Amino acid sequence: MFEDDPPPAKPRRLAELRLDGLGVAELAAYVAELQGEIDRAEAEIARKRDHRGAADALFRR
């Protein structure tokens, strides 16, 4: 790789959905689905932070 080469693009986790063909109800359902995934990811972040906090407290960091 040369210094002038741009860094490689990060892969997308979700495929981009074409929104122009969807109706309002379909868009609302899509948003709800994405929000559910966001909520799941945020819960995992909180779980991992709690675990790290417990480990830090145990080892008196």
A tleap script that builds the chain and sets N, CA, C and O, in Angstrom:
source leaprc.protein.ff14SB
mol = sequence {
  NMET PHE GLU ASP ASP PRO PRO PRO ALA LYS
  PRO ARG ARG LEU ALA GLU LEU ARG LEU ASP
  GLY LEU GLY VAL ALA GLU LEU ALA ALA TYR
  VAL ALA GLU LEU GLN GLY GLU ILE ASP ARG
  ALA GLU ALA GLU ILE ALA ARG LYS ARG ASP
  HIE ARG GLY ALA ALA ASP ALA LEU PHE ARG
  CARG
}
set mol.1.N position { 0.847 -1.181 0.000 }
set mol.1.CA position { 0.000 0.000 0.000 }
set mol.1.C position { 0.887 1.237 0.000 }
set mol.1.O position { 1.862 1.299 0.749 }
set mol.2.N position { 0.565 2.206 -0.818 }
set mol.2.CA position { 1.335 3.422 -0.920 }
set mol.2.C position { 0.768 4.475 0.012 }
set mol.2.O position { -0.388 4.395 0.428 }
set mol.3.N position { 1.599 5.473 0.341 }
set mol.3.CA position { 1.163 6.513 1.269 }
set mol.3.C position { 0.022 7.349 0.707 }
set mol.3.O position { -0.784 7.887 1.465 }
set mol.4.N position { -0.053 7.462 -0.618 }
set mol.4.CA position { -1.095 8.279 -1.240 }
set mol.4.C position { -2.439 7.568 -1.332 }
set mol.4.O position { -3.452 8.200 -1.630 }
set mol.5.N position { -2.461 6.260 -1.080 }
set mol.5.CA position { -3.704 5.506 -1.159 }
set mol.5.C position { -4.633 5.886 -0.013 }
set mol.5.O position { -4.188 5.993 1.130 }
set mol.6.N position { -5.916 6.090 -0.302 }
set mol.6.CA position { -6.852 6.382 0.798 }
set mol.6.C position { -7.046 5.130 1.653 }
set mol.6.O position { -6.881 4.010 1.167 }
set mol.7.N position { -7.393 5.320 2.914 }
set mol.7.CA position { -7.644 4.138 3.759 }
set mol.7.C position { -8.843 3.362 3.227 }
set mol.7.O position { -9.753 3.961 2.655 }
set mol.8.N position { -8.862 2.050 3.402 }
set mol.8.CA position { -9.994 1.266 2.903 }
set mol.8.C position { -11.275 1.650 3.640 }
set mol.8.O position { -11.250 1.974 4.827 }
set mol.9.N position { -12.380 1.611 2.927 }
set mol.9.CA position { -13.677 1.955 3.520 }
set mol.9.C position { -14.093 0.865 4.501 }
set mol.9.O position { -13.843 -0.321 4.284 }
set mol.10.N position { -14.736 1.299 5.590 }
set mol.10.CA position { -15.254 0.340 6.563 }
set mol.10.C position { -16.482 -0.357 5.966 }
set mol.10.O position { -17.301 0.286 5.311 }
set mol.11.N position { -16.609 -1.651 6.187 }
set mol.11.CA position { -17.785 -2.340 5.654 }
set mol.11.C position { -19.054 -1.903 6.394 }
set mol.11.O position { -19.031 -1.651 7.598 }
set mol.12.N position { -20.136 -1.821 5.662 }
set mol.12.CA position { -21.425 -1.441 6.270 }
set mol.12.C position { -22.018 -2.647 6.965 }
set mol.12.O position { -21.940 -3.766 6.456 }
set mol.13.N position { -22.604 -2.428 8.112 }
set mol.13.CA position { -23.232 -3.514 8.851 }
set mol.13.C position { -24.635 -3.805 8.332 }
set mol.13.O position { -25.098 -4.945 8.373 }
set mol.14.N position { -25.299 -2.781 7.851 }
set mol.14.CA position { -26.652 -2.937 7.333 }
set mol.14.C position { -26.668 -2.545 5.860 }
set mol.14.O position { -26.017 -1.583 5.454 }
set mol.15.N position { -27.402 -3.286 5.086 }
set mol.15.CA position { -27.566 -2.933 3.684 }
set mol.15.C position { -28.461 -1.702 3.587 }
set mol.15.O position { -29.451 -1.585 4.309 }
set mol.16.N position { -28.109 -0.800 2.701 }
set mol.16.CA position { -28.902 0.407 2.532 }
set mol.16.C position { -30.199 0.052 1.809 }
set mol.16.O position { -30.179 -0.571 0.747 }
set mol.17.N position { -31.302 0.448 2.383 }
set mol.17.CA position { -32.625 0.156 1.839 }
set mol.17.C position { -33.113 1.361 1.045 }
set mol.17.O position { -33.042 2.492 1.524 }
set mol.18.N position { -33.600 1.125 -0.147 }
set mol.18.CA position { -34.178 2.216 -0.940 }
set mol.18.C position { -35.503 2.622 -0.290 }
set mol.18.O position { -36.415 1.806 -0.157 }
set mol.19.N position { -35.595 3.863 0.104 }
set mol.19.CA position { -36.765 4.329 0.843 }
set mol.19.C position { -37.840 4.933 -0.052 }
set mol.19.O position { -38.998 5.029 0.355 }
set mol.20.N position { -37.478 5.341 -1.260 }
set mol.20.CA position { -38.440 6.059 -2.102 }
set mol.20.C position { -39.630 5.208 -2.529 }
set mol.20.O position { -40.675 5.763 -2.869 }
set mol.21.N position { -39.515 3.905 -2.524 }
set mol.21.CA position { -40.621 3.046 -2.917 }
set mol.21.C position { -41.498 2.589 -1.765 }
set mol.21.O position { -42.477 1.872 -1.977 }
set mol.22.N position { -41.163 2.993 -0.555 }
set mol.22.CA position { -41.912 2.545 0.621 }
set mol.22.C position { -42.988 3.556 0.998 }
set mol.22.O position { -42.814 4.763 0.834 }
set mol.23.N position { -44.091 3.043 1.501 }
set mol.23.CA position { -45.157 3.905 2.002 }
set mol.23.C position { -44.876 4.303 3.448 }
set mol.23.O position { -43.916 3.846 4.068 }
set mol.24.N position { -45.733 5.156 3.953 }
set mol.24.CA position { -45.559 5.668 5.310 }
set mol.24.C position { -45.590 4.537 6.338 }
set mol.24.O position { -44.766 4.516 7.253 }
set mol.25.N position { -46.508 3.616 6.202 }
set mol.25.CA position { -46.607 2.509 7.158 }
set mol.25.C position { -45.361 1.626 7.086 }
set mol.25.O position { -44.859 1.172 8.114 }
set mol.26.N position { -44.870 1.388 5.883 }
set mol.26.CA position { -43.658 0.575 5.737 }
set mol.26.C position { -42.438 1.288 6.316 }
set mol.26.O position { -41.579 0.656 6.930 }
set mol.27.N position { -42.364 2.591 6.122 }
set mol.27.CA position { -41.260 3.364 6.698 }
set mol.27.C position { -41.319 3.346 8.224 }
set mol.27.O position { -40.290 3.225 8.890 }
set mol.28.N position { -42.523 3.468 8.770 }
set mol.28.CA position { -42.682 3.432 10.227 }
set mol.28.C position { -42.264 2.067 10.772 }
set mol.28.O position { -41.625 1.990 11.821 }
set mol.29.N position { -42.615 1.004 10.077 }
set mol.29.CA position { -42.216 -0.337 10.502 }
set mol.29.C position { -40.701 -0.501 10.426 }
set mol.29.O position { -40.098 -1.127 11.298 }
set mol.30.N position { -40.092 0.055 9.396 }
set mol.30.CA position { -38.633 0.004 9.236 }
set mol.30.C position { -37.940 0.754 10.367 }
set mol.30.O position { -36.954 0.270 10.924 }
set mol.31.N position { -38.450 1.922 10.703 }
set mol.31.CA position { -37.885 2.712 11.805 }
set mol.31.C position { -38.020 1.937 13.116 }
set mol.31.O position { -37.087 1.918 13.919 }
set mol.32.N position { -39.157 1.307 13.339 }
set mol.32.CA position { -39.365 0.525 14.558 }
set mol.32.C position { -38.384 -0.644 14.618 }
set mol.32.O position { -37.859 -0.959 15.686 }
set mol.33.N position { -38.137 -1.278 13.490 }
set mol.33.CA position { -37.183 -2.384 13.436 }
set mol.33.C position { -35.770 -1.890 13.770 }
set mol.33.O position { -35.050 -2.519 14.546 }
set mol.34.N position { -35.391 -0.774 13.183 }
set mol.34.CA position { -34.070 -0.208 13.468 }
set mol.34.C position { -33.958 0.228 14.926 }
set mol.34.O position { -32.917 0.039 15.554 }
set mol.35.N position { -35.026 0.810 15.461 }
set mol.35.CA position { -35.006 1.243 16.858 }
set mol.35.C position { -34.843 0.049 17.783 }
set mol.35.O position { -34.146 0.138 18.794 }
set mol.36.N position { -35.474 -1.056 17.451 }
set mol.36.CA position { -35.305 -2.274 18.240 }
set mol.36.C position { -33.854 -2.728 18.255 }
set mol.36.O position { -33.347 -3.167 19.287 }
set mol.37.N position { -33.191 -2.625 17.118 }
set mol.37.CA position { -31.778 -3.014 17.037 }
set mol.37.C position { -30.898 -2.028 17.810 }
set mol.37.O position { -29.927 -2.432 18.450 }
set mol.38.N position { -31.235 -0.748 17.751 }
set mol.38.CA position { -30.506 0.262 18.531 }
set mol.38.C position { -30.660 -0.022 20.019 }
set mol.38.O position { -29.682 0.026 20.765 }
set mol.39.N position { -31.870 -0.315 20.451 }
set mol.39.CA position { -32.123 -0.616 21.858 }
set mol.39.C position { -31.321 -1.834 22.306 }
set mol.39.O position { -30.769 -1.853 23.406 }
set mol.40.N position { -31.262 -2.841 21.452 }
set mol.40.CA position { -30.504 -4.052 21.772 }
set mol.40.C position { -29.012 -3.752 21.918 }
set mol.40.O position { -28.359 -4.253 22.833 }
set mol.41.N position { -28.480 -2.934 21.013 }
set mol.41.CA position { -27.066 -2.567 21.069 }
set mol.41.C position { -26.772 -1.721 22.303 }
set mol.41.O position { -25.743 -1.916 22.950 }
set mol.42.N position { -27.653 -0.790 22.637 }
set mol.42.CA position { -27.454 0.048 23.826 }
set mol.42.C position { -27.511 -0.778 25.106 }
set mol.42.O position { -26.765 -0.508 26.047 }
set mol.43.N position { -28.379 -1.775 25.153 }
set mol.43.CA position { -28.447 -2.655 26.324 }
set mol.43.C position { -27.147 -3.442 26.475 }
set mol.43.O position { -26.675 -3.647 27.594 }
set mol.44.N position { -26.571 -3.879 25.377 }
set mol.44.CA position { -25.302 -4.614 25.425 }
set mol.44.C position { -24.160 -3.703 25.878 }
set mol.44.O position { -23.282 -4.129 26.627 }
set mol.45.N position { -24.175 -2.452 25.422 }
set mol.45.CA position { -23.176 -1.480 25.881 }
set mol.45.C position { -23.285 -1.298 27.389 }
set mol.45.O position { -22.272 -1.307 28.089 }
set mol.46.N position { -24.497 -1.134 27.894 }
set mol.46.CA position { -24.699 -0.951 29.332 }
set mol.46.C position { -24.237 -2.179 30.105 }
set mol.46.O position { -23.614 -2.051 31.159 }
set mol.47.N position { -24.540 -3.371 29.587 }
set mol.47.CA position { -24.112 -4.600 30.247 }
set mol.47.C position { -22.592 -4.675 30.320 }
set mol.47.O position { -22.037 -5.046 31.354 }
set mol.48.N position { -21.928 -4.329 29.244 }
set mol.48.CA position { -20.466 -4.390 29.216 }
set mol.48.C position { -19.849 -3.331 30.121 }
set mol.48.O position { -18.830 -3.583 30.764 }
set mol.49.N position { -20.449 -2.158 30.175 }
set mol.49.CA position { -19.935 -1.112 31.082 }
set mol.49.C position { -20.110 -1.525 32.537 }
set mol.49.O position { -19.229 -1.281 33.362 }
set mol.50.N position { -21.235 -2.144 32.857 }
set mol.50.CA position { -21.457 -2.627 34.218 }
set mol.50.C position { -20.442 -3.700 34.584 }
set mol.50.O position { -19.905 -3.713 35.692 }
set mol.51.N position { -20.187 -4.595 33.645 }
set mol.51.CA position { -19.209 -5.661 33.876 }
set mol.51.C position { -17.826 -5.065 34.103 }
set mol.51.O position { -17.098 -5.501 34.995 }
set mol.52.N position { -17.467 -4.081 33.308 }
set mol.52.CA position { -16.161 -3.434 33.459 }
set mol.52.C position { -16.079 -2.709 34.798 }
set mol.52.O position { -15.045 -2.758 35.465 }
set mol.53.N position { -17.154 -2.039 35.196 }
set mol.53.CA position { -17.179 -1.346 36.484 }
set mol.53.C position { -17.000 -2.308 37.642 }
set mol.53.O position { -16.296 -2.001 38.604 }
set mol.54.N position { -17.635 -3.476 37.555 }
set mol.54.CA position { -17.491 -4.477 38.610 }
set mol.54.C position { -16.059 -4.999 38.662 }
set mol.54.O position { -15.515 -5.209 39.746 }
set mol.55.N position { -15.452 -5.208 37.513 }
set mol.55.CA position { -14.061 -5.684 37.477 }
set mol.55.C position { -13.120 -4.619 38.019 }
set mol.55.O position { -12.188 -4.935 38.760 }
set mol.56.N position { -13.350 -3.372 37.662 }
set mol.56.CA position { -12.523 -2.270 38.181 }
set mol.56.C position { -12.632 -2.182 39.687 }
set mol.56.O position { -11.627 -1.989 40.371 }
set mol.57.N position { -13.842 -2.320 40.217 }
set mol.57.CA position { -14.040 -2.245 41.664 }
set mol.57.C position { -13.350 -3.421 42.363 }
set mol.57.O position { -12.784 -3.258 43.444 }
set mol.58.N position { -13.397 -4.575 41.759 }
set mol.58.CA position { -12.758 -5.754 42.339 }
set mol.58.C position { -11.246 -5.590 42.438 }
set mol.58.O position { -10.634 -5.969 43.437 }
set mol.59.N position { -10.658 -5.028 41.404 }
set mol.59.CA position { -9.205 -4.880 41.372 }
set mol.59.C position { -8.750 -3.491 41.789 }
set mol.59.O position { -7.571 -3.167 41.648 }
set mol.60.N position { -9.650 -2.668 42.294 }
set mol.60.CA position { -9.354 -1.326 42.800 }
set mol.60.C position { -8.522 -0.512 41.830 }
set mol.60.O position { -7.443 -0.026 42.170 }
set mol.61.N position { -9.021 -0.373 40.657 }
set mol.61.CA position { -8.320 0.388 39.636 }
set mol.61.C position { -8.341 1.838 39.897 }
set mol.61.O position { -7.788 2.614 39.117 }
savepdb mol mol.pdb
quit
